[in-house]
Amino acid sequence: MSRDQDPDHEPITGLDQLSQWFRDGSKGDALLGVGTEHEKPGFDAATSRPLSYEGPEGIGALLERIATRFGWEPTFDANGQITALLRDGAAVTLEPGGQLELSGRVTRTVFETRDELRAHLDEVAEIGAELGQVWTHLGNNPWDSPEQIPWMPKSRYGVMQRYLGQRGRFAHWMMKTTCTVQANYDYRDEADALRKLSVTSRLSPLVTALFAATPRRGGEDRGFVSSRMEIWEETDPDRTGTPLAYLDEDATFDDIVRWAIQVPTLFVVRDGRYVDIAGTRFSDLLDGRVPGVEPTMGDWALHLSTLFPDVRLKRYIEVRTADAGRPEQLLALPALWKGVLYDEQALALASDLVRVDHAGLVAAAAAAARVGYDATIGDATVGELAAALVRIAGDGLDRQAAVAGGPSERVFLAPLLSDDGRPVDLAAGFRAEWAAVSGERKPIIQSWRIDRGARG
């Protein structure tokens, strides 16, 4: 989930401001960057149970020590507790169930992302070991239900807990058990943004399958290769999935605005505190139907951070359908999308892989979450299409490297394909590992633990 937004008190006087907000994110001819975010669950080393925030060995103590030892600036919730760390354009934030998220700085290459990731994992592993914590690369907590995981003391999560819990039966599972890796990309102008939204949305089922590594939820295998994506399907229908405007070839930022303002708002921030207005549409704010709340551009940015489509538009594009995993998967995701989105030939080829209408995309996304590579889109399997996507991305990365005069980031795609060219089945690997130890916590946690010096 997104970290808190910097306040922007500019009043909203018309819808054109909201569309202009997106246009102001355009990069034109500037160099395009990549931002990578990933989440990870932690466990008590002695009990293998989820961590709480409180206490001398809790997550709060971890954040405090990381800040002190490694030069991060702590930020505090309204309740006075540390819930985020900032350093050099990056942030470490806290998810509702104690998952720790790194929102990396904007980099030019995945090689830079790799170096940042290694440093972060080393810091977490070092402090975690001192506190008797084990942080892992798991894409979800495969054992515990939301009731067994402590809530983190972050004000916005209290509102989300109440409201989203009414909207979808798996909303609390999403908040407390899941972990993702996502990547963020620039757009040059409005047309470029809408094209990339369309392409990334239609390709998202392929990426779901490539990174699917969460076949168990609440200790059970429910027949999904990505239980994380199963959970997202029943979190909140207003703010998840793919908006119709994303697939409209004639869409503009105005169309995205019209969709977003009809999604119910969760909260606004006033005087540093979250004001619960959950259930009122953002259009209600604009029309003056929320007493005492005059809408600002800061409210708009915050509202966008609470929308969870498979691809999210801010002043950059977020691709969001991959399960988190080991370092090699965490780095493969930004490389894959960089190869496609920042090379014109690759983008054109990739856009032809999946041609479906909105209903077809919804069906493909659900099938990819359940059966992964065996799902079909048109006359091809998702496995065939996913392998083709990886090859297209690799060629795109090679061309980018040739222009930049540096090494190709194609190397980061290697973990996605086996020697015979077929995509690696991460979910099958996890199922085999689970069966080998009968799902016992300690050996699985040890297998997936983050250690100092781990390299991806």
N, C-alpha and C positions, 0 to 999 in steps of 0.2 A: 504493500500500500504506500501511497505517497506520503512524504513528510509534510509537515505544516508549511503553509505558504507565507511568504513575507507579506505584511499588510500593504494594501494599495487602497487608499481612501478616496480615490477619484470616483465621484458619483456616476452612476449609469443613467444617461439621459435618452438613449435610443439603442435599438438593436444593432445599428451600424457599428457602434463601439465594440460589440462582442465579436463581430466578424473581423473588424480591424485588428483586434487583439491577436487573432490567428495570423493575419497578414504580417503583423509586426515580427512574427517569428521567422519569416522568410530569410534565407541566407544569401540569395542572389548568387553572385560569383565567388563568394567566400569559400574557404576550405570547409568541407563537411566533416563532422565529427561523429563519434560513437560513444554512447554512454551505456554502461552495463550495470544491471542491478540483480542481486540474488539474495535469497533468504536461506536460513539454515536453522534447524532445531537443535536445542541443547538438552542434555540429560544429566542427572545427578550421577556421578561416577560410582557411588556406592550402591545406590538403589536402582539405577537405570530408569528412574521416573522423571517426568517433566520438571523443569526448574521453576521455582517461584521468583518473584522480583525481590522480595524482602529478605532481610537477614544478612549476616556477615559473609555468607557464601552464595548469595542470590545474584540475580542478573543485575540489579542495581549496583552491587559491589563490583561486578565485572566492568560495567560502563565507567564507574568512577576510577578504577585502576587503569583502564585503557587510556582514559583522558589524561590522567596524571603522568603516566609513564611514557606515552607515545605522542604527546603534544596535540591531542584533540581538544577542541573547545566544547564543553558540555552545554546543552540547552535543557531547559527545565520546563516541565508541565506547570499548569496553574497551581497544582498541588505541591509544587516545590521539589519534585523528584526528577532525577535525570532520566530523560527518555530519548535523547539523541546526542550525537557527537558530530562535530564539523571540523574538516581540515582540508585545505587546499582544493576546494571545489567538490569534495566528496562528503558523504554523510553516512553515519551508522545509525540506524533507527530501530525501533522496537515494534514488533508486530503484536497483535492482541494476545496470542498464546505464548509469547516469549521468544518467538523466532527472531533472530537477529538478521537485519538486512544491511548490506552494503550497497549504497547508491554511489557508483563510481563517478569520478570526474570525467569530463568529456575528453576523449583521446582521439588522436589521428589514426592510430593503428591498434590492432589487437595485441601486438607485442607490448605496447604500453599498458594495455588492460591487464595482460598477464602479470607484469611486474607489480602493478597495484594490487591485484588479487593475492599474489603470494605474500606481500607485506601484510595485508589485512588478515589473512588466515594465520600467519605466524603470530600476530599480536593476540588474536582470539585464543589460539591454542596455548600460548604461554600463560596468559592470565587465567584462562579457564582451568588449566592444570593446577595452578596455585590454589584455586578455590574449590577443587574437587568437582569440576564440571567437565563434561565431554561434549564438545560441539561436533556435529556431523554434517555430511554432505547429503543426507537423505532428502528426497523430494517431498516427503510428508512424514508425520508421525504415524507409523502403520499400526500402532497398538491401541492408542488411547482415544476415547471419545471426548468431546468438548467438556463434558462434566468433570473429567479427570485431569484437566489442564487448567492451571490458575490463570485468571485474567491479569493483564498488565495494567498498571495504574496510569493510563493515559486518557485524558478527559474525552476526547473524541470517540474513544472506543465504547464508552458508556452509552452514547447516543446510538452508535451503530449496533451495539449488542441488542438494544431494545427494538429498534426499528427493523433492522434486517432480519431479526429473529421472527418477525411477523410476516416477512415477505417470502421467505424460502426455507424449506425444512432443513437444508444443509448450510444455511448461512453461518452458523456458529462453527461448523466444521471448516468452512472456508477460512474464517478468521483465525482459528486456533490450531489447525492441524496441517495446513498446506504450505508449501514452499515453492517458489518459482524462480526461474532465471528469465529476465527480459532484457531487451536492448532498445535503445532510443536512437533515432536517426533524424537528421535535418532534412528540410525541404527547401528548394530554391525559390519557389513562388507558389501561388494558389493552385495552379494547374498541376504542378509537380506533387504537391501534397495530396490532392484528390486522387491522382493516378496511383500514388504509392499506397494510399488507404485502400483502394480497390484491390490492388495486387496482393498486398499483405493479408488482407482479409480472406481472399479466395485461396491463398496458399496456407493459411493457418492450420487446417486439418493435417496437412503433410508434416508441419513442424510439431504438432501435437504427437503424431506417431513417432517421429524421429527421436523425441526426448521423453517419451512415455516411460516412466520408471516407478510408478506408484500403484501397483496392482492390488495393494491391501489397504483396507481402511477399517479401523476399529477391530483389528486382529483378524479380519475375514477377507477372503478373496471373493469379490462380488462380480467377477467376470469382466472387469474393466482393466485395460492396460494402464490407463491414467485415471485413478480415482479422484485425482485433483480436478481434472476437467469434468468428471461426473458431478462433483460437488458444485462447480461453478454453474452447471446447468440449472441448479435449483437453489440459487442464492437470492436473486432478485430479478425478475424478468424485465423490469423497467430499465435496468442499467447494465445488463450483460448481453452477450451474444454479438450480433453484427447489425448495426442500424441499416435500414433500407437505403439511406442516402449514400452509404459507402459504396454501393454497387451501381449507382446511377452514373452513367458516363457523362452526363451533363450537370452533375452536382457542383455546387459551389460552397464556400464557407457559410453562406447564408443558410443553406440547407442543413449543415451540421448544427448551426446555432438553433434553428427551429426544432431540431430533434432534442438538443441538450436542454433547452429551457422548459420542455414538457416533462423532463425527468424530475421526480420529487427531490427536493433539497433535503439534506440531513441537518445542516447547522450553518451558522455564521459565527464569526469571532468578533466580539466587542470587548474592548478594554482587556484584551488578553484572555478572555474566557469564551468557551463555546456556548452558544445559545441554541438550544434544541428547537428547531422548527421542522423536524422531520415530517414528511408527508405533504408539505406544501410545495407545489411546483415552483421552479425558478421563475416561471412566467408570473406567478402570484406575487413574487417580490417586485418584479418589474412593474406590475400593475397597481402596486400600493396596497395589496390585500393582506399584508402581514403587518399588523399594527406595531409601530415603534421601530421598524427596521427599514431604513433607506438603503437600497442596494448599491454596492460599490464594485469596482473592478476587482478588488480583493475577494469579494464574495464569488465572483465569476470564476476566478482561478481556483478557489477552494472547491467550488461545486464541481468543476471538471475533474478534480483529483478524486472525487467520490463516484465517478462513473467508471464502470468496469467492462467495457466491450472487449472483444478479443484483440482488437487493435484500438489504441486510444490516441486521439489527437489532442495535443496541447500546443505549445510552440515548437514542438517536435513530434515525431511519430513513435509511439511505444508498441512493440510487438510482444504479446503477452501469453501465448498458449503453450509454453514449454515448462515441463517439470524441472525443478532444480536437480543437480546431480553432482558427480565428482568434478574436480577442476577441469578435466578435459572436456566435459559437457558444458560447463559454465563458459568456457572460451569458444567452443564450437558455435554456440548460438549467435553471439555478435559477429563472428566471422561469416557465418552462413548468410545472414541478412545483409551484411556489408557487401558481400560479393554480388548480391542481387540488386540492391537498391542504389549503389553508387557506380554502376556500370550500365550504360544505356543498352548495350547488346544483351547483357544478362537480364536486365529488367524486361526487355521485349520478349525474350524467349520464355522467361518464367511466367509472364502474364498469359501465355498461351497454354500453360500446363493444365490449369483448372478453369473451365468456362461453365459456370453454373449460375442459375438464378438464386434468389434469396432462399427459397424453400430447399433447393438442392444443396446449398451451402450449409444450412442448418442440419440437414440429414447427414451430410458428409462429416461435419464436426462431431456429431453424436456417434457415428460409426467409428471414426478414428479413435475417439476416447475409449470405445468398448473393445474393438478388435484390432485396432492399430493398422498394421500393414495389410491385413486381409480385407479391409474395407475396400469398396470400389467407388470410383467416381467416373461415370461414363463407361468406357470400355476398358479402363485401366485400373489396376489395384493401386491403393495408396502407397504400397511398397515400391512399385515401379515408378510412380510419380515422384516419390520422395528421393529415390536414388537419382533420378534425372535432375531434380532441384539441386542436390548437392553438387553434381557435376557442373551444372550451369553456374552455381555460385563460385566454384573453384576456378573456372575459366575467367569469371569476372574479377576475382582477386588477382589472378595472374596478370590480367591486362592493367589493373590498377597499379600493380607493382612495377610493371614495365614503364608506366608513365612517371611514377614517383622515383624510380631508380633505386628501389630497396628490395629486400627479400619479400617473397609472396606470403601472404597470410593463409594461403591454401593449406599449409601444414596443420592449421587448427581444425580443419575439416576431417582429418584422417580418422578420428575416433567414430565418425558417423557411418562409415562404410567398411565392410569386411573385405578380405582379400579377393573375394569373388565378385565384388562390386555391389553386393546387396546390402541394404541398410542394417545396421546392428540392432538387435532386438533387446533393448535394455530391460523391458518388463519381464521377458523370459529369463534373463539372467537373475533378476531379483527373485523371481518365483523359485528358481532352482536353489538359490542361496537360502531362502526361507525354509524350503523343504529339508535341506541338508541339516539344519539345526532346529527343526520343528518350531521355528518362529521365536526361539529364545532371544530375549532382549540383548543380553551382554555380548554374545558373539557377533550379532548383527551390528550393534553400536560400535564395537571394536573394529569391525571391518570397514565401517563408514566414517570412522572418527577423523577429525581434523587434527593433524600433528604438525609441529613445527618442521619446516623444511619440505612439506608436501609440495610436489610440483605437478603442474598440469601443462 
